[in-house]
Amino acid sequence: MLSNNAECRNQEMSSIYYVDFNSKAETIWSPFLEQLLFKAGDFMLVPNALTPEIYCHFHELAGFRRYDITDVEEALQNTLYSVVAYNEGEPVGIARVIGDGRITFFIKDVIVHPEFRNRQCGKKLMENILMFIEEEACAGACIGLMSTVGKEPFYEKFGFEQRPNEAHGAGMIKYNE
């Protein structure tokens, strides 16, 4: 799999897990984050642990567009929230949220390692990022995402609607070349 540049060790603290990262990323401890650091089945979910290396690795696994590492670093610095799922110390899934932090949220890069698909990892990642959004969003905030082909039923389980429909037009995309 992938060796993480950030050294990670798990220390059990009652039923909560603490992850100590010796990296450039700052970890802010708060009651909200305390709720997010948890063991979810076979997975440890670690908030804001997404590194450029992990991001690029998962984009390659998914066959997604590749970006220059410096662009990924800047994108991750501007990410509202991210989460990495670990199994036995190795990253097995990622997800992140971008947006304005109050009215508009966009879920990006929900990717699970092929060996860990259909094992609840994606579900746990989505539950985690939706919990973050619920804490931050104002009433009526818009939460969007773009599903890969065939994965729409997965997101419908979380209340997302396929577009176009009677109320909304089709989503659109344009890549800057």
N, C-alpha and C positions, 0 to 999 in steps of 0.2 A: 504494500500500500504506500503510504506517504510518511516520511519522517517529518515531524513538525519542528520548526526552528525554535519555537517557544518550548522550553522545558516544562513539563507538566507533571505534577504529582498530586494524587488524590489523598486527602485526609478526611476520614469520616468524622463528622461532627453531628452526633445523634443521627437523625435521619436526613440531614442536609450534607451535601458534599461541597467541599471548598477546593478550588483549583488555584494553585499558585503559579502564575506565569511570570517568568523572568524574561520579559521582552520589553519592547518600546511601548506596547499597548498599556494604557492605564486601566486598572480595574477599580471601579467605584463600588464600595460596599454600601448597600442601603437595604431597608426592609423589603423593597420591591425586588431587588436582585436576589436577596436571600430566598425568596419564594421561587425564583427561576433556577437556582442551582439545585438540580435534583436528579436523582436516578430514575429514569423512565424505562422500565423493563430492562432490556439488555443495553441501554444507552445512557450515557452521561451527557446531559445538555449543558453546554457552557456558553453563556452570553458573551457577546462581543469578543470572541476568540478567533474570528475569521482573519487569517493572514493572507497576504497576496499569494503565497505559495499554495495554500490550501485552496483558495479561490480558483487559481489557474488549473490546479490538478482536477478539481471537480468539473470545471468547464470543459476540459479535455475529455474526461470520462463521459460527459453527456453529449459530446459532439457539438458543443456551442461555440460561438465565435471566440476567437483568441484575441487578446488585447496585450499591448506592451505592459510589462510589469510596473513601470512608473505610472501608467494610467490607472492600473488596478489599485496601486497604493493610494492615489488621490481619491479614487472612487470610494474606497473603503473608509477613508478619513471623513468623507461626507455622508456615510451611511448612518441612518438614525439608530439602527439596531441590527445585530446579526446574532446568529446562534450556530454552534457547531455541535453535532452529535458525535460522541466518541464511543467506541467499543474496544475494550482492552487497550486503551491508550492511543488508538488510531482513529483519525477522523473518518466517519462513515456517512456523514450527511451535513449539508449546510442550508441555510436560508438567511435572507436579509430583507430589511425594510428601508425604503428610501421615501422621501417626501418632505413636507414642511413641518411635520411634528405636531400638527394640530387639526388641520382640515383635510389634508390629502395624504394618503399613505399608499405606497405601491410595493407589493410583495415581489421580490426578485430572487432568482437563483435558488429555488427550492430543488435541491439535487441530492439524491441518495445513491450511494455506491451500489452498483448492480447486485453484489452479493447480499445486500441488506434490504433490498426492495421486498415489499409484501411482508415485512416484519414489524410494522407499526412505526418505523423510524420517521417517515414522511409525516405521518399523523402527529407524532410528538413534536416535530419541528413546527408544523402549522399551529398546533395548540399553543406552543410557546410564543411564537411571534404574534399571534392574535391576542394573547394575554398582554403582551407589551403594548400593542395598539390600543386595546381597550383602556389601559391605564392613561394613555397619552391623548387620545382623540377626544374632540369635543362632540357634542350631540350632533348627529347628522353628517359626521365626517365620511368622506368617500374612501373606500379601501378597494384598490384595484390590483389586478394581476393579469398576465398573459400566459395562458396555459400552453404547453407543448401539445401537439396533436395527439389526441387519444387520452389525455390525462384530465380532460374536463370533468368527468364524473367524480374524480378524486376531490376536486375543489368545490363541486356542488355540495358535497357532504358538510362543508363549512359555511354554506349559505351563499356561495357565489353563483351568479347567474350567467349562462352562456349568452353571448351577443352575436348577431343582432337578435332582438326580440321585439315584442310589441311596444315596449317603453324606451328602448335604447338602440341606437344604430350600431353598426359593426365597429369593433376596435380597429385601430389603424396603426401602422408602424412605418418608420423611415429610418434608414441607417445613414449616418454622415460618412461619406466616402472621402 
